[in-house]
Amino acid sequence: MGINLGQEFPNFTADTTHGSLSFYDYLGDSWGILFSHPADYTPVCTTELGEVGRLLPEFKKRNIKPIALSCDSTESHTGWVKDIQSYGKLSGDWGYPIIADKDRDLAIKFGMLDPAEKDKAGLPLTARCVFIIGPDKKLKLSLLYPATTGRNFDEVLRVIDSLQLTAYKKVATPVNWKSGGDCMVLPSVSKDDAAKLFPKHRIQDLPSGKPYMRFTPQPE
């Protein structure tokens, strides 16, 4: 199926390590990040889920609810969590749900399968997908990594910071931007409006003479 940016992300109900849940009910009014994994008890996935567990305070700070998906059973997930916690030096209750998608229903529905990577039975595994969903339940960003490449969750947090800032302010974030850095005034903002909205903005001189490189301190 696949989902395009700006489209409503479909609701679904699934069995998870936190019981049966409706995706929309789980998100509530929060932002969400759904990320898939090829299989339980695999090395790269274990590092990734452990990292997300470690970063839960950062996700909470940004009003983001994480939820993972792997093509194994809830029983398998529950056992795997113990290894993830041991590797990540995490303790207590597991902090976010892992969806059981043993029959690959959701993986097929959301276009997550990697035909080049197969399990022992010859079935395709899920790639490392990242879907970021806004409070309006629309897809704001999607990333797709092969099974052999682990995700950089510092980059995921950076992207979330940009998405949340630009959702409410008339700015874009330039190359290698990090929270607190200068932003760029949107081309759709007129000269007069830019002066009112961003009184500290500056225009970069260019050989073309066109005043389109407008930098401003990050809006509050």
Secondary structure, 3 states (H helix, E strand, C coil): CCCCCCCECCCCEEEECCEEEEHHHHHCCCEEEEEEECCCCCHHHHHHHHHHHHCHHHHHHCCEEEEEEECCCHHHHHHHHHHHHHHHCCCCCCCCCEEECCCCHHHHHCCCEEEEEECCCCCEEECEEEEEECCCCEEEEEEEECCCCCCCHHHHHHHHHHHHHHHHCCEECCCCCCCCCCEEECCCCCHHHHHHHCCCCEECCCCCCCCCCEEECCCC
